[in-house]
Amino acid sequence: MAVLALSEAVPAEPSSKSDRPNLLVIVTDQQHAGMMSCAGNKYLSTPAIDSLAATGARFEMAYAANPVCIPSRVSMITGQMPSRFGMRSNAEGRNQAPPAAIKEAMGWIFRNAGYETAYGGKTHWLRGMTPQSLGFENLTGDQREGLAEACARFLAAKRQKPFLLVASFINPHDICYMAIDDFAQAAGKPIMYPGSQVERERLAAALQLPDGVSREDFFARLCPPLPANFEIPALEPQCITEQYVRARTFREHARTTWSDQRWRLHRWAYCRLTEMVDAHIAKVLEALRRAGLEETTVVVFTSDHGDLDAAHRLEHKSILYEEAARVPLIVSQKGVTRAGWVDTAHPVSVGLDLIPTLCDYAGIEPPPSLPGRSVRPLAEGRPVESWPDQVVVESEAGRMVRTDRFKYVVYESGEHREQLIDLANDPGEMVNLAESPEYRDVLDEHRKRLRRWVETTHDEIAEPYVPPVRAQEHGG
């Protein structure tokens, strides 16, 4: 698979300003945008994350570049779309990272500009990408309590330079093992990832019912209900069934055999695992407060992708439904950002826009090869002359473009491979309008948007299956 060459990085000049803010980036794993109590979810409590939203801006239209771990994380650390490196899924994690991708990575941008840079927790990048190779001090490989403690020690230390600290936590990713282990037990097969003992211990704890509560009372009062979009939609793309469900037997097992109560218990455990990581984040934020750094530190909170969370009888990620693709994004600097603001109007690509945003706060000119934009003016309530009216998300076998009201998805093969969703009236994505004659003009507009994106970004993976404009103009 061809890998496009990146332009050479432009070395950033260290600034002599002493008032440059510190930068703290907190990343969770597999947390969709609705998994915060500040987003209105009444089945969990996330006081640490909520505190960031209370002092900062929360972006409701923020999306992962690709809703699976390695492609999304490579995008966030490089500021490029995963397809730029020939990436479709986690399978490409075995590929060697291009030298230019390492040279232009987040850590080097800020280290070369005079920042002290540190990274702790989950990595999950291309081969050859390590915290050190990407310009960071490796704080710790622990992804749980040990990471929170290492961050607290880092924040307590006195330093002469501003810092960029990335804290990458693993949860609520442990939810993955519920379907994986259920399938292995039902099929009489050895469990996948037998070394993942801690993950299974945390999941087992999350699956526990509260003390003194009967099972009947638990499901009647405490356990989250099934989502409104629990059922499989009519005209669901065949590619979802064939390439994302049947090809992953644990996912097919959950979709076809789990009872309603099992799905609800999955949702319960997902909430508890999210609360676990919120407690870790609380330790980091408390250390920031104790060090007197709250007002001089910009905190960015996000996740690499979401979880399908029982939508359409699905769990895990990768599919271009909202629960997998849309992620939390909060930008907070106490006393500077627009406190409590919720932005519902501006589409954001976390993978593309994270580095430009951090550069903006640090007074650094980002490398010219980066296509993203800074959300800083939006977070601070300042006027923005223009902003992209769409965001594109990649996946293993498809692409999507989201505009203000509509979402267009095309998969590479199979029946009903196109989806057109009116998110304003159908946020659960239950009605596919792609085959409705009255929406033909809307469909054509979004086809053209995605085709232009593919051609402009030289997306060689999607080029063969995204409909060409010339065919659309002739009714093809």
C-alpha positions, 0 to 999 in steps of 0.5 A: 500500500502506497504511503504518501511522503510528508513535507519536511517539518519547519523547525519552530523557533523557541519563544522568549516569552515566559508567559506561555501556558503549560499544556495538559492533554488527557486522552481516554480510550473508547469513550463516546461523546455521551459518556459524561454526566455534563453531557446529560447522561444520568447513568454515570457521574464524571465530576472530574471531566465535568469540572473541565466542562464547567471552566471550558468549552465542550464541542458537541460536533467533535469526531475521531479521524478513524473510530479505532485505536491505532489510526486515531492515535496516529492521527492525533500525534501527527495531525494527519489523516490515517490514510496519509500513512496507508492506514485503514485499521489496527492491522496497519500498526505493524507497518513502519512509521515514515520518518517524516511522520516521526519528525513532525510529531507532536512531541518534537514540535513543542520540544523544538519550541522550548517546551518540556514534553512528557508522555505517559500511558497508552501509546498504540501507534505505528512501528517505530513510534515511541514516546522518545522517538516522537519527542517526549520523555517517557513518563510511565507505561502504566495506563491506570492509577500509576499514570495518575500518580506519575502525572501528579509527581510531574506536576509537583516538580518545579521547572523553568520551562513550560510543559506539554504533558500527555496523559493517555488512560486505558479505560473505559476500553476494558469493556471490550472483554465482555463480548470477547470472553462471552463468545469464547465461553459459549464457543468453548474456545480459549480466550483471546488476549490471555495476558490481559488479567488486569483488564478482566479484573477491572471489568469483573468489578464493573459488572458487579451489582451494588451491595444489597440490591436484588437483581430484580431491583437492579434492572428496575431502578439502576441499570441503564435501559436499552438505547432508543436506537437498539434495533438494527435499522432497515437498509443497514449497509451489508458491509457492516454485517459482513466486514464488521460483524460476521468477520469478528465472531465475538461481535456477531455472538453479542448481536445475535445471542445477547439478551436485553438484560445482557446488553443493559449490563454491558451498558452498566459496566461501561458506565462504571469503567468510565467512572474509574477513569474519571477518578484517575483524571481527578487525581491529575487535576487535583495535582494541577490545582495543588501546584498552583497551575490551574490558571496557567495550564490549558487542559484538553480532554478527549478520547481516541474513539467511542463505543457502540454502547448497544446502538443497533445491537453492537458494541466495540467500535470501527463502524461509522455510527455516531456512538463510535465516531463522535468523541468528547472534546473539552478545552479549558483554561480557567479564567480564559476559556468560555466557561460552561460553553457548549459548541453545537455549530462547528464540526471538529476533527480531533485528529487534525485540529488537536496539534494546531490548537495546542500550537495556537496556545503556545504561540508556535507556528504549526508545520505547514503540512498540517491541514487542521485548524485551531479551536482556540478562538471558538473555545474563548468565544472570539469571532471566527471569520470562517470555519469548515462546514464539514468533518470527514471520518475514515474507517477500515471499509468506509468514509463519512462526511458530516455537515450541519444536519446530514451525515453521508456514509459510503462503504466499499462494497455490498448492498445499501452501501450508502447511508444518508442520515438526517441527524436533526430528526434521526439522531439514532440513525435508524432511517437511511434516506440514501434510496429516497428520491426526495433526498436525491439532491442532498445525497448528490451534494454530500457525494460531491463533498466526499469525492472532493475531499478524497481527491484533495487529500489524495486518499488512495484507499477510498478513491476506488469506492467513493462515487466519482462526481462525473457519474453523479452529474449524469445520474450515476 
